[in-house]
């Protein structure tokens, strides 16, 4: 009898969904400038954006899909 290992099913965005702050702003200029995004990220624990952000080394990266979900949830 062989045990099969299955990868856990997570709602994990693809690796190309995660962008550093500068690239996120460059790809989505209609969402505001870098200072606006950095303010949102500084307050991510209080505004619900924390699930869209990860620290990789010294850099913060943002999930485009999770940010979009956060933004849409705030518009409802």
Gaussian input, Z-matrix of N, CA and C with variables (Angstrom, degrees):
# hf/3-21g

backbone

0 1
 N
 C     1     B1
 C     2     B2     1     A1
 N     3     B3     2     A2     1     D1
 C     4     B4     3     A3     2     D2
 C     5     B5     4     A4     3     D3
 N     6     B6     5     A5     4     D4
 C     7     B7     6     A6     5     D5
 C     8     B8     7     A7     6     D6
 N     9     B9     8     A8     7     D7
 C    10    B10     9     A9     8     D8
 C    11    B11    10    A10     9     D9
 N    12    B12    11    A11    10    D10
 C    13    B13    12    A12    11    D11
 C    14    B14    13    A13    12    D12
 N    15    B15    14    A14    13    D13
 C    16    B16    15    A15    14    D14
 C    17    B17    16    A16    15    D15
 N    18    B18    17    A17    16    D16
 C    19    B19    18    A18    17    D17
 C    20    B20    19    A19    18    D18
 N    21    B21    20    A20    19    D19
 C    22    B22    21    A21    20    D20
 C    23    B23    22    A22    21    D21
 N    24    B24    23    A23    22    D22
 C    25    B25    24    A24    23    D23
 C    26    B26    25    A25    24    D24
 N    27    B27    26    A26    25    D25
 C    28    B28    27    A27    26    D26
 C    29    B29    28    A28    27    D27
 N    30    B30    29    A29    28    D28
 C    31    B31    30    A30    29    D29
 C    32    B32    31    A31    30    D30
 N    33    B33    32    A32    31    D31
 C    34    B34    33    A33    32    D32
 C    35    B35    34    A34    33    D33
 N    36    B36    35    A35    34    D34
 C    37    B37    36    A36    35    D35
 C    38    B38    37    A37    36    D36
 N    39    B39    38    A38    37    D37
 C    40    B40    39    A39    38    D38
 C    41    B41    40    A40    39    D39
 N    42    B42    41    A41    40    D40
 C    43    B43    42    A42    41    D41
 C    44    B44    43    A43    42    D42
 N    45    B45    44    A44    43    D43
 C    46    B46    45    A45    44    D44
 C    47    B47    46    A46    45    D45
 N    48    B48    47    A47    46    D46
 C    49    B49    48    A48    47    D47
 C    50    B50    49    A49    48    D48
 N    51    B51    50    A50    49    D49
 C    52    B52    51    A51    50    D50
 C    53    B53    52    A52    51    D51
 N    54    B54    53    A53    52    D52
 C    55    B55    54    A54    53    D53
 C    56    B56    55    A55    54    D54
 N    57    B57    56    A56    55    D55
 C    58    B58    57    A57    56    D56
 C    59    B59    58    A58    57    D57
 N    60    B60    59    A59    58    D58
 C    61    B61    60    A60    59    D59
 C    62    B62    61    A61    60    D60
 N    63    B63    62    A62    61    D61
 C    64    B64    63    A63    62    D62
 C    65    B65    64    A64    63    D63
 N    66    B66    65    A65    64    D64
 C    67    B67    66    A66    65    D65
 C    68    B68    67    A67    66    D66
 N    69    B69    68    A68    67    D67
 C    70    B70    69    A69    68    D68
 C    71    B71    70    A70    69    D69
 N    72    B72    71    A71    70    D70
 C    73    B73    72    A72    71    D71
 C    74    B74    73    A73    72    D72
 N    75    B75    74    A74    73    D73
 C    76    B76    75    A75    74    D74
 C    77    B77    76    A76    75    D75
 N    78    B78    77    A77    76    D76
 C    79    B79    78    A78    77    D77
 C    80    B80    79    A79    78    D78
 N    81    B81    80    A80    79    D79
 C    82    B82    81    A81    80    D80
 C    83    B83    82    A82    81    D81
 N    84    B84    83    A83    82    D82
 C    85    B85    84    A84    83    D83
 C    86    B86    85    A85    84    D84
 N    87    B87    86    A86    85    D85
 C    88    B88    87    A87    86    D86
 C    89    B89    88    A88    87    D87
 N    90    B90    89    A89    88    D88
 C    91    B91    90    A90    89    D89
 C    92    B92    91    A91    90    D90
 N    93    B93    92    A92    91    D91
 C    94    B94    93    A93    92    D92
 C    95    B95    94    A94    93    D93
 N    96    B96    95    A95    94    D94
 C    97    B97    96    A96    95    D95
 C    98    B98    97    A97    96    D96
 N    99    B99    98    A98    97    D97
 C   100   B100    99    A99    98    D98
 C   101   B101   100   A100    99    D99
 N   102   B102   101   A101   100   D100
 C   103   B103   102   A102   101   D101
 C   104   B104   103   A103   102   D102
 N   105   B105   104   A104   103   D103
 C   106   B106   105   A105   104   D104
 C   107   B107   106   A106   105   D105
 N   108   B108   107   A107   106   D106
 C   109   B109   108   A108   107   D107
 C   110   B110   109   A109   108   D108
 N   111   B111   110   A110   109   D109
 C   112   B112   111   A111   110   D110
 C   113   B113   112   A112   111   D111
 N   114   B114   113   A113   112   D112
 C   115   B115   114   A114   113   D113
 C   116   B116   115   A115   114   D114
 N   117   B117   116   A116   115   D115
 C   118   B118   117   A117   116   D116
 C   119   B119   118   A118   117   D117
 N   120   B120   119   A119   118   D118
 C   121   B121   120   A120   119   D119
 C   122   B122   121   A121   120   D120
 N   123   B123   122   A122   121   D121
 C   124   B124   123   A123   122   D122
 C   125   B125   124   A124   123   D123
 N   126   B126   125   A125   124   D124
 C   127   B127   126   A126   125   D125
 C   128   B128   127   A127   126   D126
 N   129   B129   128   A128   127   D127
 C   130   B130   129   A129   128   D128
 C   131   B131   130   A130   129   D129
 N   132   B132   131   A131   130   D130
 C   133   B133   132   A132   131   D131
 C   134   B134   133   A133   132   D132
 N   135   B135   134   A134   133   D133
 C   136   B136   135   A135   134   D134
 C   137   B137   136   A136   135   D135
 N   138   B138   137   A137   136   D136
 C   139   B139   138   A138   137   D137
 C   140   B140   139   A139   138   D138
 N   141   B141   140   A140   139   D139
 C   142   B142   141   A141   140   D140
 C   143   B143   142   A142   141   D141
 N   144   B144   143   A143   142   D142
 C   145   B145   144   A144   143   D143
 C   146   B146   145   A145   144   D144
 N   147   B147   146   A146   145   D145
 C   148   B148   147   A147   146   D146
 C   149   B149   148   A148   147   D147
 N   150   B150   149   A149   148   D148
 C   151   B151   150   A150   149   D149
 C   152   B152   151   A151   150   D150
 N   153   B153   152   A152   151   D151
 C   154   B154   153   A153   152   D152
 C   155   B155   154   A154   153   D153
 N   156   B156   155   A155   154   D154
 C   157   B157   156   A156   155   D155
 C   158   B158   157   A157   156   D156
 N   159   B159   158   A158   157   D157
 C   160   B160   159   A159   158   D158
 C   161   B161   160   A160   159   D159
 N   162   B162   161   A161   160   D160
 C   163   B163   162   A162   161   D161
 C   164   B164   163   A163   162   D162
 N   165   B165   164   A164   163   D163
 C   166   B166   165   A165   164   D164
 C   167   B167   166   A166   165   D165
 N   168   B168   167   A167   166   D166
 C   169   B169   168   A168   167   D167
 C   170   B170   169   A169   168   D168
 N   171   B171   170   A170   169   D169
 C   172   B172   171   A171   170   D170
 C   173   B173   172   A172   171   D171
 N   174   B174   173   A173   172   D172
 C   175   B175   174   A174   173   D173
 C   176   B176   175   A175   174   D174
 N   177   B177   176   A176   175   D175
 C   178   B178   177   A177   176   D176
 C   179   B179   178   A178   177   D177
 N   180   B180   179   A179   178   D178
 C   181   B181   180   A180   179   D179
 C   182   B182   181   A181   180   D180
 N   183   B183   182   A182   181   D181
 C   184   B184   183   A183   182   D182
 C   185   B185   184   A184   183   D183
 N   186   B186   185   A185   184   D184
 C   187   B187   186   A186   185   D185
 C   188   B188   187   A187   186   D186
 N   189   B189   188   A188   187   D187
 C   190   B190   189   A189   188   D188
 C   191   B191   190   A190   189   D189
 N   192   B192   191   A191   190   D190
 C   193   B193   192   A192   191   D191
 C   194   B194   193   A193   192   D192
 N   195   B195   194   A194   193   D193
 C   196   B196   195   A195   194   D194
 C   197   B197   196   A196   195   D195
 N   198   B198   197   A197   196   D196
 C   199   B199   198   A198   197   D197
 C   200   B200   199   A199   198   D198
 N   201   B201   200   A200   199   D199
 C   202   B202   201   A201   200   D200
 C   203   B203   202   A202   201   D201
 N   204   B204   203   A203   202   D202
 C   205   B205   204   A204   203   D203
 C   206   B206   205   A205   204   D204
 N   207   B207   206   A206   205   D205
 C   208   B208   207   A207   206   D206
 C   209   B209   208   A208   207   D207
 N   210   B210   209   A209   208   D208
 C   211   B211   210   A210   209   D209
 C   212   B212   211   A211   210   D210
 N   213   B213   212   A212   211   D211
 C   214   B214   213   A213   212   D212
 C   215   B215   214   A214   213   D213
 N   216   B216   215   A215   214   D214
 C   217   B217   216   A216   215   D215
 C   218   B218   217   A217   216   D216
 N   219   B219   218   A218   217   D217
 C   220   B220   219   A219   218   D218
 C   221   B221   220   A220   219   D219
 N   222   B222   221   A221   220   D220
 C   223   B223   222   A222   221   D221
 C   224   B224   223   A223   222   D222
 N   225   B225   224   A224   223   D223
 C   226   B226   225   A225   224   D224
 C   227   B227   226   A226   225   D225

   B1=1.4415
   B2=1.5322
   B3=1.3080
   B4=1.4629
   B5=1.5235
   B6=1.2756
   B7=1.4642
   B8=1.5197
   B9=1.2902
   B10=1.4595
   B11=1.5139
   B12=1.2790
   B13=1.4619
   B14=1.5128
   B15=1.2767
   B16=1.4535
   B17=1.5170
   B18=1.2940
   B19=1.4655
   B20=1.5153
   B21=1.3183
   B22=1.4592
   B23=1.5229
   B24=1.2898
   B25=1.4596
   B26=1.5208
   B27=1.2936
   B28=1.4655
   B29=1.5171
   B30=1.2712
   B31=1.4538
   B32=1.5276
   B33=1.3214
   B34=1.4638
   B35=1.5256
   B36=1.3133
   B37=1.4643
   B38=1.5295
   B39=1.3108
   B40=1.4613
   B41=1.5243
   B42=1.3063
   B43=1.4675
   B44=1.5210
   B45=1.3345
   B46=1.4693
   B47=1.5289
   B48=1.3358
   B49=1.4604
   B50=1.5350
   B51=1.3267
   B52=1.4725
   B53=1.5225
   B54=1.3268
   B55=1.4673
   B56=1.5237
   B57=1.3410
   B58=1.4644
   B59=1.5328
   B60=1.2927
   B61=1.4637
   B62=1.5327
   B63=1.3131
   B64=1.4618
   B65=1.5231
   B66=1.3263
   B67=1.4647
   B68=1.5323
   B69=1.3256
   B70=1.4565
   B71=1.5282
   B72=1.3299
   B73=1.4707
   B74=1.5291
   B75=1.3368
   B76=1.4610
   B77=1.5314
   B78=1.3278
   B79=1.4715
   B80=1.5310
   B81=1.3066
   B82=1.4679
   B83=1.5342
   B84=1.3275
   B85=1.4699
   B86=1.5320
   B87=1.3263
   B88=1.4666
   B89=1.5277
   B90=1.3372
   B91=1.4631
   B92=1.5236
   B93=1.3063
   B94=1.4564
   B95=1.5153
   B96=1.3035
   B97=1.4641
   B98=1.5330
   B99=1.3104
   B100=1.4624
   B101=1.5314
   B102=1.3280
   B103=1.4669
   B104=1.5347
   B105=1.3202
   B106=1.4619
   B107=1.5227
   B108=1.3255
   B109=1.4604
   B110=1.5242
   B111=1.3113
   B112=1.4713
   B113=1.5324
   B114=1.3331
   B115=1.4616
   B116=1.5288
   B117=1.3393
   B118=1.4690
   B119=1.5304
   B120=1.3172
   B121=1.4685
   B122=1.5219
   B123=1.3270
   B124=1.4662
   B125=1.5222
   B126=1.3159
   B127=1.4645
   B128=1.5271
   B129=1.3219
   B130=1.4625
   B131=1.5247
   B132=1.3197
   B133=1.4637
   B134=1.5216
   B135=1.2948
   B136=1.4628
   B137=1.5192
   B138=1.3333
   B139=1.4640
   B140=1.5318
   B141=1.3286
   B142=1.4647
   B143=1.5059
   B144=1.3151
   B145=1.4679
   B146=1.5274
   B147=1.3222
   B148=1.4687
   B149=1.5310
   B150=1.3221
   B151=1.4721
   B152=1.5267
   B153=1.3195
   B154=1.4592
   B155=1.5294
   B156=1.3327
   B157=1.4687
   B158=1.5285
   B159=1.3266
   B160=1.4543
   B161=1.5253
   B162=1.3088
   B163=1.4623
   B164=1.5265
   B165=1.3158
   B166=1.4689
   B167=1.5196
   B168=1.3213
   B169=1.4598
   B170=1.5165
   B171=1.3174
   B172=1.4658
   B173=1.5220
   B174=1.3282
   B175=1.4610
   B176=1.5178
   B177=1.3159
   B178=1.4565
   B179=1.5202
   B180=1.3194
   B181=1.4598
   B182=1.5206
   B183=1.3223
   B184=1.4574
   B185=1.5186
   B186=1.3141
   B187=1.4590
   B188=1.5237
   B189=1.3417
   B190=1.4604
   B191=1.5275
   B192=1.3266
   B193=1.4639
   B194=1.5276
   B195=1.3151
   B196=1.4648
   B197=1.5321
   B198=1.3272
   B199=1.4591
   B200=1.5276
   B201=1.3331
   B202=1.4666
   B203=1.5277
   B204=1.3194
   B205=1.4674
   B206=1.5288
   B207=1.3527
   B208=1.4726
   B209=1.5218
   B210=1.3266
   B211=1.4559
   B212=1.5255
   B213=1.3219
   B214=1.4688
   B215=1.5262
   B216=1.3269
   B217=1.4696
   B218=1.5146
   B219=1.3289
   B220=1.4597
   B221=1.5205
   B222=1.3273
   B223=1.4677
   B224=1.5222
   B225=1.3181
   B226=1.4684
   B227=1.5073
   A1=108.36
   A2=115.61
   A3=121.25
   A4=109.53
   A5=114.54
   A6=119.47
   A7=108.29
   A8=115.99
   A9=119.64
   A10=108.66
   A11=114.62
   A12=120.88
   A13=108.21
   A14=116.36
   A15=120.86
   A16=108.91
   A17=114.77
   A18=119.44
   A19=108.44
   A20=117.30
   A21=119.12
   A22=110.72
   A23=116.54
   A24=121.70
   A25=108.85
   A26=116.19
   A27=121.98
   A28=108.63
   A29=115.31
   A30=121.15
   A31=107.69
   A32=115.62
   A33=121.05
   A34=110.22
   A35=116.82
   A36=119.67
   A37=110.77
   A38=115.81
   A39=121.29
   A40=109.57
   A41=115.59
   A42=119.71
   A43=113.00
   A44=117.49
   A45=118.40
   A46=112.58
   A47=117.13
   A48=122.42
   A49=111.03
   A50=116.75
   A51=122.06
   A52=109.71
   A53=115.95
   A54=121.02
   A55=110.72
   A56=116.89
   A57=119.38
   A58=109.34
   A59=116.65
   A60=122.35
   A61=112.26
   A62=117.09
   A63=120.89
   A64=111.39
   A65=117.04
   A66=120.67
   A67=110.49
   A68=116.85
   A69=120.66
   A70=109.77
   A71=116.52
   A72=121.12
   A73=110.70
   A74=117.01
   A75=120.30
   A76=111.24
   A77=117.21
   A78=120.70
   A79=112.64
   A80=117.17
   A81=121.09
   A82=111.25
   A83=117.62
   A84=119.67
   A85=113.29
   A86=117.39
   A87=120.53
   A88=112.55
   A89=117.66
   A90=121.09
   A91=112.92
   A92=117.08
   A93=120.42
   A94=111.27
   A95=114.76
   A96=119.06
   A97=110.57
   A98=116.19
   A99=121.77
   A100=111.75
   A101=117.39
   A102=119.52
   A103=111.23
   A104=116.62
   A105=120.82
   A106=110.40
   A107=115.84
   A108=120.03
   A109=110.93
   A110=117.86
   A111=120.14
   A112=111.31
   A113=117.59
   A114=120.45
   A115=109.35
   A116=116.10
   A117=120.24
   A118=110.84
   A119=116.22
   A120=120.67
   A121=111.93
   A122=117.42
   A123=120.59
   A124=111.09
   A125=116.06
   A126=121.72
   A127=112.03
   A128=117.71
   A129=122.39
   A130=114.13
   A131=117.82
   A132=119.12
   A133=111.62
   A134=117.28
   A135=120.68
   A136=114.31
   A137=116.99
   A138=118.88
   A139=113.51
   A140=117.52
   A141=120.85
   A142=115.28
   A143=117.70
   A144=121.32
   A145=113.18
   A146=118.08
   A147=122.18
   A148=113.00
   A149=118.05
   A150=120.03
   A151=112.20
   A152=117.60
   A153=121.44
   A154=112.73
   A155=116.62
   A156=120.32
   A157=110.31
   A158=115.67
   A159=121.73
   A160=108.36
   A161=115.12
   A162=120.61
   A163=107.24
   A164=115.81
   A165=122.51
   A166=105.74
   A167=115.70
   A168=119.59
   A169=108.72
   A170=115.89
   A171=120.20
   A172=112.65
   A173=116.53
   A174=120.36
   A175=111.96
   A176=114.97
   A177=120.88
   A178=107.73
   A179=116.17
   A180=121.16
   A181=107.75
   A182=115.62
   A183=122.32
   A184=108.97
   A185=115.83
   A186=121.37
   A187=108.34
   A188=115.73
   A189=119.82
   A190=111.04
   A191=117.08
   A192=120.11
   A193=111.40
   A194=117.49
   A195=119.71
   A196=111.20
   A197=117.45
   A198=120.15
   A199=109.52
   A200=116.62
   A201=120.63
   A202=110.52
   A203=117.36
   A204=121.51
   A205=110.00
   A206=116.19
   A207=121.34
   A208=110.46
   A209=115.60
   A210=120.73
   A211=110.71
   A212=117.44
   A213=121.30
   A214=111.12
   A215=117.48
   A216=120.71
   A217=111.52
   A218=116.29
   A219=119.97
   A220=113.15
   A221=116.28
   A222=120.34
   A223=112.12
   A224=116.59
   A225=120.06
   A226=110.62
   D1=128.95
   D2=-179.96
   D3=-111.37
   D4=133.91
   D5=175.87
   D6=-83.48
   D7=137.60
   D8=176.68
   D9=-104.36
   D10=134.94
   D11=178.24
   D12=-100.93
   D13=124.26
   D14=176.69
   D15=-111.00
   D16=141.97
   D17=176.68
   D18=-66.69
   D19=137.86
   D20=177.42
   D21=-61.46
   D22=143.25
   D23=178.76
   D24=-88.28
   D25=111.94
   D26=179.43
   D27=-122.73
   D28=161.07
   D29=173.53
   D30=-88.19
   D31=55.86
   D32=-174.20
   D33=-91.02
   D34=125.18
   D35=175.45
   D36=-66.01
   D37=152.66
   D38=176.31
   D39=-63.06
   D40=156.73
   D41=-178.37
   D42=-59.57
   D43=-34.21
   D44=-179.63
   D45=-77.68
   D46=-0.62
   D47=175.41
   D48=-80.63
   D49=-22.31
   D50=-176.93
   D51=-89.93
   D52=126.79
   D53=-178.82
   D54=-129.59
   D55=144.77
   D56=170.28
   D57=-65.41
   D58=159.28
   D59=-175.97
   D60=-51.57
   D61=-48.96
   D62=-175.64
   D63=-61.12
   D64=-42.49
   D65=-178.86
   D66=-71.56
   D67=-36.79
   D68=177.80
   D69=-59.36
   D70=-47.30
   D71=-179.82
   D72=-64.34
   D73=-39.81
   D74=179.99
   D75=-65.12
   D76=-36.83
   D77=-179.60
   D78=-79.14
   D79=-23.71
   D80=-175.10
   D81=-130.71
   D82=61.16
   D83=-176.55
   D84=-65.35
   D85=-21.07
   D86=-179.95
   D87=-72.72
   D88=-10.55
   D89=-179.76
   D90=-90.59
   D91=-2.35
   D92=-179.88
   D93=122.12
   D94=177.18
   D95=-177.95
   D96=-92.29
   D97=179.74
   D98=-177.22
   D99=-62.78
   D100=-37.71
   D101=-179.98
   D102=-63.99
   D103=-39.18
   D104=178.16
   D105=-63.02
   D106=-46.54
   D107=179.72
   D108=-63.76
   D109=-42.48
   D110=178.99
   D111=-63.08
   D112=-35.26
   D113=176.53
   D114=-64.41
   D115=-45.97
   D116=178.11
   D117=-58.42
   D118=-41.29
   D119=-178.08
   D120=-70.43
   D121=-35.80
   D122=177.30
   D123=-61.99
   D124=-31.95
   D125=-176.97
   D126=-105.37
   D127=21.90
   D128=-173.53
   D129=-61.96
   D130=-29.99
   D131=179.72
   D132=-70.98
   D133=-28.32
   D134=-179.87
   D135=-93.58
   D136=-23.09
   D137=-176.13
   D138=-102.13
   D139=1.52
   D140=177.05
   D141=86.84
   D142=5.14
   D143=-177.77
   D144=-85.15
   D145=-6.35
   D146=-174.36
   D147=-56.84
   D148=-33.65
   D149=-177.78
   D150=-71.01
   D151=-13.34
   D152=-179.13
   D153=-97.45
   D154=1.29
   D155=-172.62
   D156=-126.32
   D157=139.99
   D158=174.66
   D159=-136.47
   D160=149.83
   D161=175.03
   D162=-98.38
   D163=127.23
   D164=175.53
   D165=-121.39
   D166=105.63
   D167=-172.39
   D168=65.10
   D169=-122.74
   D170=178.56
   D171=-97.42
   D172=-2.52
   D173=-175.14
   D174=-100.89
   D175=147.34
   D176=170.35
   D177=-95.10
   D178=137.04
   D179=173.53
   D180=-121.10
   D181=150.11
   D182=-173.72
   D183=-122.34
   D184=133.78
   D185=173.88
   D186=-80.79
   D187=120.86
   D188=179.92
   D189=-63.10
   D190=-41.76
   D191=-177.16
   D192=-69.62
   D193=-39.78
   D194=179.23
   D195=-71.79
   D196=-34.97
   D197=175.22
   D198=-63.23
   D199=-43.34
   D200=179.23
   D201=-61.78
   D202=-40.78
   D203=178.18
   D204=-63.97
   D205=-43.61
   D206=178.16
   D207=-59.94
   D208=-44.92
   D209=-179.60
   D210=-64.22
   D211=-44.29
   D212=-179.92
   D213=-65.10
   D214=-39.92
   D215=179.03
   D216=-63.24
   D217=-32.83
   D218=179.41
   D219=-74.49
   D220=-18.00
   D221=-178.56
   D222=-89.13
   D223=-9.68
   D224=-177.30
   D225=-79.60

